[in-house]
Amino acid sequence: MEESRMLYKEELERIAKTKGLTLVNGQIDIDSEKDNQIEIPILEDFLDFHQHVENKLLFYTYSYTKEESFLIPVDDYQNYNDAIQGQLNLEILEYNKSLKDINFEEPADLLMYYIKEGFLFFNFTENNKISELCTPEDMVNIIVEEVADQIPEDKFKEILDKAQANRDKQKQELKEVIFADPDFKNSTNLHLRRNYSNQFFHSHPEYREFLRDIGYYMPISFIESIWKEFKDKGLHK
């Protein structure tokens, strides 16, 4: 038996019968840092060692996961540049399709353990097809890098420059909207500008995501930055 191979129920039952072990489906929290919990990582060593102890009870538990936990929701990742968005969508759909080849009805991992003289000996193995999967967020980052690597460097720089120019344009348009608002002009102290910021972005929630994209996670930070420009231009008078 290989160290990384997980036993499925039928094979586990066969081995237990051969070795004279009684299987008990049970659960326990494993913390290998505890002095009384000892991991035996090689499956064959774990089973052979248990065969020689007086306690013939072998506890086990299978864990399961769902395909939905790994599917990438395409609609959640539509804020990339047009030059890579189309290819990114195709790669995401292809990745989601590949998950269909994995049988999520099978267990994701198996924990086996037994107790002797106050010590808990355990072995933990995983279904490699499932354990090697990434979270949707991490997988999107990997796909984005792969798609970007397919674009020539000069073309990629052109894409970035175009995207930055578009962000600058949107930022300027937002500033002009705010600069033309009499309520902004009357927000002459921080307290008033905080109130203005809360009211403005509550009425225009579509701007909040844009501000996050350009590095302003708190709308008031953007309001404060453009207020200085507003004053420098003498527009506050």
C-alpha positions in Angstrom: 0.0 0.0 0.0 1.2 3.5 -0.9 1.4 6.3 1.6 -0.9 8.6 -0.3 -3.5 6.1 -1.4 -6.9 6.3 0.4 -8.8 3.1 1.2 -12.4 3.0 0.1 -15.1 1.4 2.3 -15.1 -2.0 0.6 -11.3 -2.4 0.7 -11.1 -1.1 4.3 -13.7 -3.7 5.4 -11.7 -6.5 3.6 -8.4 -5.5 5.2 -10.0 -5.1 8.7 -11.5 -8.6 8.3 -8.1 -10.1 7.3 -6.3 -8.4 10.2 -9.0 -9.3 12.7 -10.1 -5.7 13.4 -13.5 -4.4 14.2 -14.5 -1.2 12.4 -16.3 1.6 14.3 -17.5 4.7 12.5 -16.6 7.5 14.9 -15.3 11.1 14.8 -12.7 12.9 16.8 -10.8 16.2 16.6 -7.2 15.5 15.6 -4.5 17.8 16.9 -1.0 16.3 16.2 0.5 18.9 18.6 -1.0 17.1 21.5 1.4 14.8 23.3 -1.1 11.9 23.4 -1.9 12.1 19.7 0.5 10.3 17.4 0.3 10.2 13.6 1.5 7.2 11.7 1.5 8.6 8.1 2.3 5.4 6.2 -0.9 3.4 5.9 0.6 -0.1 5.9 2.7 0.7 9.1 -0.5 2.1 10.8 -2.5 -1.1 10.1 0.4 -3.5 10.9 1.1 -1.7 14.2 -2.6 -1.8 15.2 -2.7 -5.5 14.5 -0.3 -6.1 17.4 -2.2 -4.2 20.1 -4.8 -5.7 22.4 -7.5 -3.2 21.4 -8.9 -4.5 18.1 -11.3 -1.6 17.6 -10.4 0.6 14.6 -12.3 3.8 14.4 -12.7 5.5 11.0 -14.6 8.4 9.4 -15.0 9.5 5.8 -15.4 13.2 4.9 -17.2 14.4 1.7 -17.3 17.6 -0.2 -19.4 19.0 -3.0 -18.6 20.0 -6.6 -20.3 23.3 -5.9 -17.5 24.2 -3.5 -15.0 24.3 -6.4 -17.1 25.7 -9.3 -16.1 29.1 -10.4 -19.1 31.5 -10.9 -18.3 33.1 -14.2 -20.6 36.1 -13.5 -18.5 37.0 -10.5 -15.4 37.6 -12.6 -16.4 40.0 -15.4 -14.3 43.0 -14.4 -11.2 42.1 -16.4 -10.0 43.9 -19.5 -11.8 43.1 -22.7 -8.7 41.7 -24.3 -8.5 38.8 -21.8 -12.1 38.6 -20.6 -13.3 36.4 -23.5 -10.5 33.9 -23.1 -10.8 34.0 -19.3 -14.5 33.1 -19.6 -13.7 30.2 -21.9 -11.0 28.9 -19.5 -13.3 29.1 -16.5 -16.0 27.2 -18.4 -13.5 24.6 -19.4 -12.3 24.3 -15.8 -15.8 23.9 -14.5 -16.5 21.3 -17.1 -13.4 19.3 -16.0 -14.9 19.0 -12.5 -17.5 16.7 -14.0 -14.8 14.1 -14.4 -14.4 13.9 -10.6 -16.7 11.7 -8.7 -17.7 13.8 -5.6 -19.8 10.9 -4.4 -16.5 9.4 -3.4 -15.1 10.5 0.0 -12.6 13.4 0.0 -10.5 11.9 2.9 -10.3 9.1 5.4 -9.3 9.4 9.1 -8.5 6.2 11.0 -7.5 6.0 14.6 -7.3 3.7 17.6 -6.6 4.3 21.3 -4.1 2.4 23.5 -3.1 3.3 27.0 -4.3 6.9 26.7 -2.5 7.5 23.4 -4.4 8.1 20.1 -2.7 6.8 17.0 -4.1 8.0 13.7 -3.6 7.9 10.0 -5.1 10.5 7.5 -5.3 10.0 3.8 -6.9 12.0 1.0 -8.6 11.5 -2.3 -5.9 13.2 -4.5 -8.3 14.1 -7.2 -10.2 16.3 -4.7 -7.4 17.4 -2.4 -5.4 18.9 -5.3 -8.3 21.2 -6.3 -8.0 24.9 -5.5 -10.6 27.3 -4.1 -12.5 29.2 -6.9 -10.6 32.4 -6.0 -7.2 30.8 -6.2 -8.1 29.0 -9.4 -9.2 32.2 -11.1 -5.8 33.8 -10.2 -4.0 30.9 -11.8 -6.2 31.1 -14.9 -5.7 34.9 -15.2 -1.9 34.4 -15.1 -2.1 31.7 -17.7 -4.2 33.8 -20.0 -2.0 36.8 -19.5 1.1 34.8 -20.3 -0.3 34.0 -23.7 -0.4 37.7 -24.6 2.8 39.2 -26.1 4.5 41.6 -23.6 4.0 44.7 -25.8 0.3 43.8 -26.3 -0.1 43.2 -22.6 1.4 46.6 -21.8 -1.0 48.2 -24.3 -3.9 46.5 -22.5 -2.7 47.8 -19.1 -2.2 51.3 -20.5 -5.7 51.3 -22.0 -7.2 50.0 -18.8 -5.4 52.7 -16.8 -6.5 55.4 -19.2 -10.1 54.2 -18.9 -9.9 54.3 -15.1 -8.4 57.8 -15.2 -11.3 58.9 -17.5 -13.9 57.4 -15.1 -12.2 59.0 -12.1 -12.2 62.4 -13.9 -15.9 62.0 -14.8 -16.8 61.1 -11.1 -14.8 64.2 -9.9 -16.7 66.4 -12.3 -20.0 65.1 -11.0 -19.0 65.8 -7.4 -17.4 69.2 -8.2 -20.7 70.3 -9.7 -22.7 69.3 -6.7 -23.5 72.4 -4.4 -23.6 70.1 -1.4 -20.0 69.2 -1.9 -19.0 72.9 -2.1 -20.8 73.4 1.2 -18.9 70.5 2.9 -16.3 72.8 4.4 -15.1 70.6 7.2 -14.3 66.9 7.7 -17.6 66.2 9.6 -19.7 67.7 6.7 -17.6 65.8 4.1 -18.2 62.5 5.9 -21.9 63.2 5.9 -21.7 64.1 2.2 -19.7 61.0 1.4 -22.2 58.7 3.1 -25.2 60.3 1.4 -23.6 60.6 -2.1 -22.4 57.0 -2.3 -25.6 55.7 -0.7 -27.4 57.3 -3.6 -24.8 56.2 -6.1 -23.7 52.7 -5.0 -22.3 51.9 -8.5 -19.4 54.2 -7.7 -18.3 52.2 -4.6 -17.0 49.2 -6.6 -15.1 51.6 -9.0 -13.4 53.3 -6.0 -12.3 49.9 -4.7 -10.9 49.1 -8.1 -8.7 52.2 -8.0 -7.6 51.7 -4.4 -10.1 53.7 -2.3 -11.6 51.2 0.0 -13.2 54.0 2.1 -15.2 56.6 0.0 -14.3 59.3 2.4 -10.6 58.9 1.4 -11.5 59.7 -2.2 -13.7 62.7 -1.1 -10.8 64.1 1.0 -8.3 63.6 -1.9 -10.5 65.5 -4.4 -11.4 68.2 -1.8 -7.8 69.4 -1.8 -7.8 69.6 -5.6 -11.2 71.4 -5.4 -9.7 74.0 -3.0 -6.4 74.3 -5.0 -8.5 75.3 -8.1 -10.4 77.8 -6.0 -13.7 76.1 -6.7 -14.7 76.3 -3.0 -15.1 80.1 -3.1 
